[in-house]
């Protein structure tokens, strides 16, 4: 099937989604992560285990799982029971509840750096508060982030790399309009997994309040990340600069103790979200007790403001505690997820090599991302646009075959994805790649492709 036929087939199968999309266009801005190019957005109605069902009743194997937060799959019975039980007692009070202590205790025990815990509502809030805490504690204003990173939707994280800038000294550009130019001087942009980053940290040590990095870049999952994190932590310690790992995606996904446990690196601060909330909105900042002391309030020495109407609300706390407690009781989940991710990547990459298809899957554990090029992707600077048409066609074919990949292309497996589901993913990805190659949409592919 050619790409144009795939688009027509998808439109035929999803008339209700098409109707909802037309209605939405009249009153609702998108506001969500962009969908991959398709006739219209697909609207999901319900989920069950590794599956989601759209408004037309079509079933898809889900590799978004809520942008990675449903590590146990949709509607896990223990999480659902915890939510139902909480609703019978009330779900929002605006004051402290016993539910907060449940999840705080679990996070304190799981996170290697978590001497203290503060809850908020989202991963974006968590990284924002971590930055504020570091500034309050250190008395410095400048922070350092890495190219290719994503730390949420607040202004300090909304940067992308200028592709024309040097690899060892990347320049940054605002990610869209509305980002004050004054912030440019407060954010140092570091080259990811490059030794020049360490030199910059040493040189700016007296100005830097914080160096923050994702446990693994969700846009570019690299298995060798641990070596880089270990050296980065040592450089920050040597320079006297606070070091934070953003575990919003990797926390409770790469291991029970997240990237910290998987790679044996303990930061000064860590941020959490996604899996921690059991499917409900959540964020958390954890870290060294002395640094976290700034959260004691505005009246304290170096105290900062933090707060939010729904921060630590009992519904989220109970859902999160149910999810985390299940993960603690079943550590074998992580070995299964790693094995499933390894098998998927090996099968897809082996197929591409055998067929001379310029595509590859980068993968760490249950996180994976397809890239449509032959060259290795060590950082997001290496991503090439040559096969944009092939990429769009691939995801259309996958969707028609019943596999949903998120518009961000940052994909995940869950514990609900068993051997049969991984087999299906392999089959669909291979067949979809073959269709794209047969249409000649790849640049520089083998049989069926363009020279």
DRENMI-318961 format. One line per 5 residues: number of its first residue (from 1); their letters; for each residue x, y, z of C-alpha. Coordinates in steps of 0.05 Angstrom, whole numbers. Example, Ala and Ser with C-alpha at 12.3 -4.5 7.8 and 13.67 -1.06 7.14 Angstrom:
// DRENMI-318961
1) AS) 246/-90/156; 273/-21/143
//
This chain:
// DRENMI-318961
1) XXXXX) 0/0/0; 26/69/-19; 25/128/29; -34/162/-6; -74/98/-1
6) XXXXX) -56/92/72; -82/162/85; -147/146/49; -155/81/87; -145/116/154
11) XXXXX) -196/169/136; -246/114/117; -236/78/183; -244/139/227; -305/180/208
16) XXXXX) -323/196/280; -253/223/293; -259/265/230; -325/294/255; -297/310/324
21) XXXXX) -236/342/292; -281/388/252; -321/407/314; -258/419/354; -229/466/302
26) XXXXX) -286/514/316; -274/522/391; -211/488/416; -138/503/400; -94/442/394
31) XXXXX) -52/454/457; -27/382/454; 36/350/427; 31/351/352; 3/291/317
36) XXXXX) 42/260/260; 16/279/192; -51/245/180; -118/263/149; -143/286/218
41) XXXXX) -126/272/291; -147/205/320; -189/214/382; -181/161/436; -242/140/476
46) XXXXX) -215/87/524; -156/43/543; -145/-27/569; -77/-58/585; -31/-44/525
51) XXXXX) -90/-24/480; -128/40/465; -193/47/426; -212/107/385; -279/141/378
56) XXXXX) -296/95/319; -281/32/360; -215/16/325; -164/-18/370; -90/3/371
61) XXXXX) -30/-26/407; -7/35/446; 66/56/448; 51/124/479; 20/97/543
66) XXXXX) 5/168/564; 73/195/543; 106/140/584; 68/146/649; 26/82/645
71) XXXXX) 84/35/659; 34/-18/683; -13/-7/624; -81/26/621; -131/15/677
76) XXXXX) -86/-28/721; -134/-59/772; -95/-38/834; -91/34/812; -164/35/792
81) XXXXX) -184/6/859; -143/59/896; -175/115/857; -245/89/869; -232/80/943
86) XXXXX) -207/151/949; -267/181/913; -313/151/966; -276/192/1020; -267/257/981
91) XXXXX) -212/276/932; -191/348/946; -185/386/1012; -130/439/1004; -94/417/1068
96) XXXXX) -46/360/1084; -72/289/1081; -47/221/1102; -44/202/1029; 16/248/1018
101) XXXXX) 58/209/1068; 45/144/1032; 75/167/967; 128/211/999; 154/151/1039
106) XXXXX) 156/107/977; 194/161/937; 242/174/995; 259/99/997; 264/91/921
111) XXXXX) 304/152/900; 377/149/920; 382/225/930; 314/236/963; 329/259/1033
116) XXXXX) 268/306/1028; 208/308/981; 163/365/956; 102/351/912; 74/393/856
121) XXXXX) 28/381/797; 70/367/735; 140/350/712; 145/421/685; 131/448/755
126) XXXXX) 181/401/785; 239/424/742; 217/497/751; 219/489/827; 285/452/825
131) XXXXX) 315/511/787; 285/560/837; 310/519/896; 381/517/868; 381/592/857
136) XXXXX) 354/605/927; 405/559/959; 466/581/919; 450/655/910; 468/647/836
141) XXXXX) 422/657/777; 452/622/716; 433/549/701; 462/501/649; 421/454/606
146) XXXXX) 439/408/548; 422/410/475; 367/360/458; 339/363/528; 267/374/548
151) XXXXX) 252/399/618; 180/422/611; 141/481/585; 165/537/631; 206/592/599
156) XXXXX) 274/568/626; 267/502/589; 240/527/522; 303/526/480; 328/489/419
161) XXXXX) 397/486/388; 416/532/331; 436/480/278; 488/526/249; 527/533/314
166) XXXXX) 590/493/331; 580/423/358; 625/436/418; 595/505/433; 521/502/413
171) XXXXX) 480/565/411; 407/563/431; 344/592/401; 277/602/437; 227/547/424
176) XXXXX) 173/591/394; 152/661/410; 137/688/479; 204/670/512; 235/734/541
181) XXXXX) 302/750/509; 328/770/578; 329/696/597; 382/681/544; 437/706/591
186) XXXXX) 413/662/648; 416/596/611; 481/563/588; 470/514/531; 517/454/535
191) XXXXX) 535/402/482; 504/335/502; 553/277/515; 612/321/494; 674/336/537
196) XXXXX) 669/410/520; 609/413/567; 655/397/626; 703/454/608; 645/503/605
201) XXXXX) 619/481/673; 688/491/704; 695/559/671; 627/584/694; 627/550/762
206) XXXXX) 622/615/801; 559/635/763; 522/569/758; 466/553/807; 450/486/775
211) XXXXX) 467/437/719; 407/396/698; 404/336/651; 353/283/634; 368/214/662
216) XXXXX) 364/190/589; 342/238/534; 273/215/513; 286/244/445; 350/203/438
221) XXXXX) 355/144/485; 428/122/489; 451/61/529; 519/92/542; 489/150/580
226) XXXXX) 514/124/647; 587/139/632; 570/211/614; 526/221/676; 581/194/722
231) XXXXX) 632/242/695; 583/300/695; 566/288/768; 641/288/785; 654/352/747
236) XXXXX) 596/388/782; 620/364/850; 691/387/835; 665/455/811; 618/465/870
241) XXXXX) 556/468/826; 491/433/843; 474/375/797; 403/353/781; 377/293/743
246) XXXXX) 309/303/710; 275/236/724; 206/259/701; 208/206/646; 262/158/672
251) XXXXX) 239/156/744; 208/87/760; 216/69/686; 289/53/675; 291/20/744
256) XXXXX) 253/25/809; 305/78/829; 304/108/759; 367/130/722; 401/140/789
261) XXXXX) 396/66/805; 408/42/734; 472/82/725; 495/87/797; 495/164/798
266) XXXXX) 469/204/857; 453/278/843; 440/335/891; 368/342/865; 321/299/823
271) XXXXX) 254/315/792; 196/267/780; 129/262/745; 93/214/698; 99/143/728
276) XXXXX) 99/172/799; 26/194/793; -3/127/772; -35/161/712; -57/225/746
281) XXXXX) -22/293/744; 39/296/789; 107/326/799; 159/321/854; 226/351/873
286) XXXXX) 273/309/916; 344/318/940; 394/335/993; 363/358/1058; 405/422/1062
291) XXXXX) 385/443/991; 313/423/1001; 309/465/1064; 294/526/1020; 224/498/1011
296) XXXXX) 208/514/1084; 178/581/1062; 190/654/1049; 206/670/1121; 265/623/1125
301) XXXXX) 336/639/1106; 341/629/1030; 268/607/1031; 231/603/964; 157/602/946
306) XXXXX) 126/537/922; 53/517/921; -6/497/879; -79/484/891; -75/411/871
311) XXXXX) -4/396/895; -4/332/935; -79/322/925; -103/256/955; -129/226/890
316) XXXXX) -62/231/856; -25/209/919; -67/145/925; -61/129/851; 14/141/853
321) XXXXX) 24/100/916; -13/42/885; 30/44/823; 97/52/859; 79/0/912
326) XXXXX) 64/-50/857; 131/-36/823; 166/-45/890; 132/-112/901; 147/-137/830
331) XXXXX) 220/-118/813; 219/-171/758; 179/-122/716; 242/-83/699; 280/-144/673
336) XXXXX) 220/-161/629; 215/-90/602; 289/-89/587; 286/-155/551; 225/-134/510
341) XXXXX) 257/-68/490; 322/-103/471; 285/-154/429; 244/-101/393; 305/-58/376
346) XXXXX) 347/-118/354; 292/-143/307; 278/-75/276; 351/-55/268; 369/-124/241
351) XXXXX) 313/-118/190; 337/-49/168; 408/-75/160; 387/-135/120; 342/-94/74
356) XXXXX) 391/-35/69; 337/11/97; 365/77/124; 329/74/191; 348/54/261
361) XXXXX) 317/48/330; 352/79/390; 330/45/454; 345/41/528; 302/-8/568
366) XXXXX) 229/5/552; 243/73/518; 253/76/442; 254/125/385; 257/111/310
371) XXXXX) 305/152/267; 301/151/192; 374/154/171; 432/107/165; 481/150/205
376) XXXXX) 485/141/281; 447/190/324; 491/206/384; 458/273/397; 399/310/367
381) XXXXX) 449/350/325; 459/286/285; 386/280/262; 378/290/187; 313/310/151
386) XXXXX) 328/271/87; 273/219/98; 217/262/125; 167/234/73; 187/163/90
391) XXXXX) 179/176/164; 109/204/156; 89/146/112; 117/95/161; 74/120/219
396) XXXXX) 12/121/174; 23/49/155; 35/29/227; -30/63/249; -70/27/195
401) XXXXX) -39/-38/220; -63/-23/290; -2/7/324; -5/77/353; 60/116/359
406) XXXXX) 56/184/394; 63/247/354; 127/263/392; 156/196/367; 182/183/438
411) XXXXX) 154/114/448; 149/65/507; 131/-5/526; 91/-22/589; 88/-83/633
416) XXXXX) 22/-99/598; 60/-109/532; 72/-184/532; 110/-228/483; 51/-228/435
421) XXXXX) 47/-152/434; 122/-145/423; 116/-196/366; 61/-153/336; 103/-90/342
426) XXXXX) 161/-123/306; 115/-149/250; 81/-81/241; 145/-41/242; 179/-88/192
431) XXXXX) 119/-91/145; 111/-15/148; 184/-3/133; 179/-52/74; 119/-14/47
436) XXXXX) 156/52/51; 217/23/17; 175/-8/-38; 146/60/-54; 216/89/-61
441) XXXXX) 208/141/-6; 275/128/27; 336/166/5; 395/120/-4; 360/54/11
446) XXXXX) 371/-12/-21; 321/-52/-62; 260/-11/-81; 291/54/-56; 320/113/-91
451) X) 395/117/-102
//
